[in-house]
Amino acid sequence: MVSFILRRLGIMVLTALCLTFIVFWLTNLFPNLEKLAKTQGNFRMSDEAVLTYLGNNGYLQPLPVKYGQWLGVLPGYVIAGTDGEMRARCATGGQDIADAARFCGILQGNWGYSTVFRDDAGSIIATRLGLTGKLMFWVMLLMVPGALIIGVMAGMNEGSRTDRSLSTVSILSTATPEYVSGVVFIAVFGTATFGMQWFKGTATAAMDDANFENFFLPVLTIALYGMGYIARMTRASMTEVMTAQYIRTARLKGVAFSQIVLRHALRNALIAPFTVIMLQFPFLLNGVVIVETLFNYKGFGWTLVQAASNNDIELLLGVSIVSVFVVLTTQLISDIGYVFLNPRIRIA
Amino acid sequence: MDCARKASRTDTVPGQTRDLTHSDEVPGQARDGTTERTKHLANPTTAEPILEIDRLSISFFTRLREIPAVMDFSATIMPGEALGLVGESGCGKSTVALGVMQDLGTNGRIVGGSIKFKGEEMNTMSPARLREIRGSKIAMIYQEPMASLNPAMKIGKQLMEVPLIHDKVNEKEAYARALEVVTDVKLPDPKRILNSYPHQLSGGQQQRIVIAMALMSKPSLLILDEPTTALDVTVEAAVVQLVKDLGRKYGTSMLFISHNLGLVLETCDRICVMYSGEAVERGSIGDVFDDMQHPYTQALFRSIPLPGADKNDRPLVAIPGNFPLPHERPKGCNFGPRCDYFQAGRCDQDMIPMVRVAGDDRHQTRCLRNHEIDWNAPVTAAATKIKHVPGQVVLKMENLKKYYEVAANALFGGDRKVVKANETLSFEAREGETLAIVGESGCGKSTFAKLLMGLETATDGQILLDNISIGDVPIEKRSTKNVADIQMVFQNPFDTLNPSMSVGRQIIRALEIFGIGKNDTERRARMLELLDLVKLPRAFADRMPRQLSGGQKQRVGIARAFAGDARIVVADEPVSALDVSVQAAVTDLLMDIQREHNTTLLFISHDLSIVRYLADRVMVMYLGHVVELGTTDQVFSPPYHPYTEALLSAVPIADTRVTKKHIVLEGEIPSAMNPPPGCPFQTRCGWKSQVPGDLCDTQVPPVRLLAPGHQVKCHLDDATLAAMEPVIQIAAE
């Protein structure tokens, strides 16, 4: 088990390296850098001036070297600029070059400087991630139990009236993307149009002080989309399990129906949806981008949108690194959790 | 199981002695244990029947129609009595069992009759009362042990559930009881077993757990639905012995459902034969086996081979025609269209009632003509077939070995282990000869077939076909002629035909591959000839496989194997998936074609009865080793290899005249990944103590020639071998 996790972690690091390199390469394409130079200097810069600026700030080094420096495995550049000034990657904020560290990359905890927020990218990501974490927590709390209950209720009596109505609800909710349901919810429950202004249409206030009124709509919007999907998977898995012979064994052993569902069917029925739930985490990141923008909740997704639209290279890189780790970690958890649910799978 | 009693049922007073309860045994029929048990348990004071089924009818409802599955079925089981329910698949025997359990699913419903458990009507019971009875008073053992145990729950928990629900005991007490029962079913290391998951046990062990679960709360009625069908013969023998012993110990009544008449003979006191949803004959084992009064029962007995007799002694007679579908049952007698004694205008009029057979105890039959038929008329012998003299050697194995390397860890490799699937196989097969390869699962017989077919290549040694080595030529590199020469008939006809291709097309496809016929017209003509050969109507060429019955599908499989005039046909358990009445017909067909084409038939089987019936020579395999090889007579009579002896003893024989030596093999078949040192059979051998020293533990026995053509791999000395008694003996009539 330990060696399995170690191996998986190794693979994870490798995947993360590949993915970040791709993002690094895309964000460091020349047109991006040109735009960066112009936003940092002025918009009427000549092409020569742009090149000078980029050269002085180390942007014109070969891509692998830049990637290595950003990662922190190569020493940061120290460049004598054309204007005679010495610039070092690791000397920020007027620090003396001689005092600056040799390495300063992600590994050293230096996430770079956000040009949009004029702040350290690392600290921005940390606070934003915390806010999104709060959102995600409530989403999961609503979505997973809700979906499982709907799925199990629908699946334990296949073809019954409960099954059909619950299935219809789950199909509807999966078929409605967040940008539709979000807008509809805001219109119905966030405005006075339908006389049901029960919730706030914006979640900005929820960043500091979340309560039911200002936080429920964004949570519901994200949760509903995933809920239908997981419920469908759970139902399919549950109906299959309920026809299994060992369920008949349990029934003919005299086990009550509720106990059959809870003790015999549930664990077997959860094996398939468990993977889906874990796969939902990356999908939730998607939803988070839309919903946070829609409800003006300044979390991780909102930051990603800001960074991308403002060509904030270092922040964008930081955001992508975190996303990659979220995705890979959930997959690792899903694989390990699978072993606990399904004793037939052994991991050595 | 007694209709005649229905009339007098009203005057039953509980506790009143009834004349019928303990008169089951037939004089002079003191068979192993069963009758003795009846005597012991069915004492007159407990005269109330455990289960009383009266004119039960069960139907399944589909959108189109009501399909009657069971009609007018009556049975009575007394305390301590075992009733065997026999019939082919689809005859409704499992439906009866589920009907008793009141668990027919959403489509099934009891449409008539009553089921009384200890006098209490079950059809009108509340769900709560039913739950109380299920698992505590009536327990069930199922056909597939793997599927009937919850894969995600530890064995211990599944067992403990029974007392926790029914006896309201605490966890500790429940655990103690589980431990006790697991010890009772003779499983090694009960604590470890309780703590393992079902997939960690072998098939035999799983079935023992299912039995243990059924016995947890000492039920008064045990329903066994084909409990050993999925198991190997020696394991089956051990499980049956266990069920018998435990039934005696706890005084449990049993409803034993099986298609195997031999098993029923060994386990039951009374028998009920079902055909197409109806009971056609019932009575005590002795009456039904020796004095059958229904044409179907008779036909059934005539279509199964007995290991005590060979084909000249007792020719098999197949039942003509097919089982009627539930919604296409004929008018009058269901068996009418297939019956030799059918009389138009009489058997096809009204429903046939059960009538009592005079003189016998509670013996009834559903036949109008039972007084007119001469039941003792000898079987009209089929035309005696000239025994073929085997020709020259076509196939020769020389020290054939097949080792598989398996990674110890499925995911990431790691240490490699060697599985010795075949160890030094040496034998030859002659033209026109039938060589049977016998052994239990995991003995390497399928690996051998794969090697021969070229699906795998040999690790060492040679396979010589006409003195040309083919052992290391994979099938892709074999010539078309070579591929056409060696063909296979598979075990499961349901999986081996492409479901979306017509029967004719599949045979033509084989002809194309073998390069037979110049164009489609020629191939089509050849295909129709092949259908004639396997005695299928030519119209079947355009049918899809799903429109065929199992026996018909297997005929198509045979036609395909013979498409390229195969010289060697490997038949891998060709009839074991088929119903008994069909088995005989398919077996005969296979042998007719063999005789006509002078084909060498390698018949892989675990069924010694059928092997005795058709094979010229027999090869017995155990854990990759050939432990015995000889002509059929040599193998089936002493001296035996100890494993052959155990195999023979394990075969249930449906003949009351036969007495068998009783050998139950202890333990499991060792894994081929981790075979025991020395003799492969030493872990289960009953003769090991007769061998001096630790020879069995340390050395693989050499191949010894006992008689010309008879070889055995055993350390036993000649005197001991010569002193062996025959396992199967037929009492003189």
Interface residues (C-beta under 8 A of the other chain):
Chain A: F4 R7 G159 A244 Q245 Y246 R248 T249 A250 R251 L252 K253 G254 V255 A256 Q259 R263 H264 R267 N268 I271 L341 N342 P343 R344 I347 A348
Chain B: M101 D103 T106 R131 E132 I133 R134 G135 S136 A139 M140 Y142 E144 A147 S148 L149 N150 P151 A152 M153 E161 V162 I165 H166 Y197 H199 V210 M213 N409 L411 F412 G414
